[in-house]
Amino acid sequence: MKIQLVFILMFLVLTNCERDSKTQDIVIPDQNLEIVTIDTSVRTKEVSKNSAGVVSCWLLDSDIERPRKTSFSNAMKDMGVKYIRFPYGHLADNYLWDADNDWGNTLAPKIASFSQAPANWDWAVDQSSGAFIKDMDFDEYISICNNVGAEPMVVVNILSYKYKDGPTYEQLKVSAIEWVKYANITKGYNVKRWALGNEVDHHSDLISQKEYKALYTDFATAMKKVDPDIMIGPGLLGNWHAALLAHDPDNIDFICVHNYLYSYDWRNLGYEGWKNTSDILVNNVEECQNAVNNSSIPDTEIHVTEMNSRPWKNKSDSDDLFRALAYSEMVLNATSFEDVKATYVWNTHGPWNGPEENVPYNILDLDNNREPRGDVIKIINENLLDYFVQVPRVNDFVRTYANVDELNENLNIFLINKNNTTETINFKTSAFELLPNYTIKTFSGKDPEDTSPVYSEIGYNEITDQILEIELAPLSLNIVSLKLK
C-alpha cells in the first residue's frame, strides 16, 4: 500500500526506549501517490494534557511498604501520568474506608466483607482483623499524586452492603461522607473527583438500576453537603449511561465508562484480526459519548476509568508490540471524542495472582520498569498537543491523528502502521505552511510478539513543495513533529 501524508519516516533500531538524534535530507515525494490532507484550520477537540492515566492498586503500589528499584512515584512521573485512579476496580467494592468508625486523623481502612476478594489473600489482608497488609494508604496515594502532579480519581465502595456479612447501607453512606470530610476538610487535599462504585451496571444481579439511581442521589447529596465543590460521577461499565444522565443530571459532574475488546470477534484471530480491522476499538466510549450528547448535560466530562487492549485469542494477554500498538490506537481513538477527559489503563500491578507474579497486561514489571503498553502511554503523554485537528483516521493499514498547539505554531502527527510490512504515506496541510525542519519518533520492533520494542528519533531538514512523504516502519507508532507558519 502507498498513501501519502506529508513527511518521511526513517526507522532506526536502538536499545530499549533510548533516543538517537540524527538529521537527514528528505526524499523527493512520489507525485503519483494519493495525498492525505490535514486540515489544521478545523479543531475537532481540545485535549487534556497528559491524559493517558493509570488504574493503581493499593495492595501493591506502595513506595513505603513495597520499595522497588524504581519507585512507583518516579514511574508515574516518567510516563507523564496526570490521572491516577484509587484504590482499584472491582476490589474497591470491598474497601471500607474506616470500618471502626473512628474517623479522627488516623487511617484504618479494611475489607468490608470476608466473603469477597481480597479477604482470603493472606499476603494482602490480616485474616483476623481484616486490615490491609503492606498497602498504599490514602495519605500515601495523595502524596504520590502531589509529587507526580496527578489528579486523583477515587472509587467509593457502594456495593458491599449487598455482600454476605458486609456493612449496612447506612455504614457505607457514612463511610463515603467521612472520606470526603477527611480528604478535603481535615487534610485539605482538595480531591475533586469521586466515582460512586465500579462497573455497577455489570453487577445488576446484586443491585438493580432503580436501587443504584436512588443510592446515587442519596450518596452524592450527602457527600456534597460536606464539600459542595467536589465532582461526583457514576461508576459504570457501558450500559446505564443514558439512564443515569436522565435520572439526576444535577448531581452528575462526570461519568465513567470502561473499554476492553470483548465485543470484537476479530480478536480471536490475534494479530491478524487487529491488523485487518478498521473498527474504532472503543465502542463503549462511543456509546457513552452518544448518551452524553443526547442528555440535558451534553458537556459532561467522560473518564474512561478502565481500558486495555485485551483479551485476545485464548485470552492471551501478553504485553508485546502489537498489543501495545493496539492500546495506543485505543487511547488516541478514545481521546479524540469530544468529552473524554482522561483514559486510565488497567492496570499498574494486578494482584489476582499474588504479589510476585507479573500479570501480562500490567504496564509495570515487578521493579516498576515499563512494559510495552507503559511505553506507549509515555510516548502519547509526551507528544499530545492542545487540539486535535481534522484528518482521515483510516488510510488502509495506517491510522492517523493530528494535533496542534494553542498558537498554531506546532503540529504533531501520530501514525500507527498496523501492517507487518513498510507503508508509505504523504501529507499536505491546509491553512498553514510547513517549515522545513522536523523530526520523526518511532516505536517499533522485530515482529508482532516482540516484547522489547525500541524507540528512536531522527531529524529532517527539507520539505519539497509542501508535501511530505513518510515511509513507516512495519508495526510502528510514529510521531512527526513540525513547525507551522
Secondary structure, DSSP 8 states (H G I E B T S, - for coil): -B-B-S--------STT-----EE------TTS-EEEEEEEEEEEE--TT-EEEE--TTT--TTTS--SS-HHHHHHHHT--EEEES-SGGGGGEETTTT---SS----EES-TTSTTTT-TTTB-TTT-BBSS---HHHHHHHHHHHT-EEEEEE--SGGGSTT---HHHHHHHHHHHHIIIIIIS-----EEEESSSGGGGTTTS-HHHHHHHHHHHHHHHHHH-TT-EEEE--SSSSHHHHHHH-GGG-SEEEEEE-STT-GGGGGTHHHHHH----S-HHHHHHHHHHHTSS-TT-EEEEEEE-S---GGG-----HHHHHHHHHHHHHHHHSTTEEEEEES-SS--TT-TT---TT-SB-TTS-B-HHHHHHHHHHHH--SEEEE--SEETTEEEEEEE-TTS-EEEEEEEE-SSS-EEEEEEEESS-B-S-EEEEEEE-SSTT-SS-EEEEEEE---BTTBEEEEE-SSEEEEEEEEB-
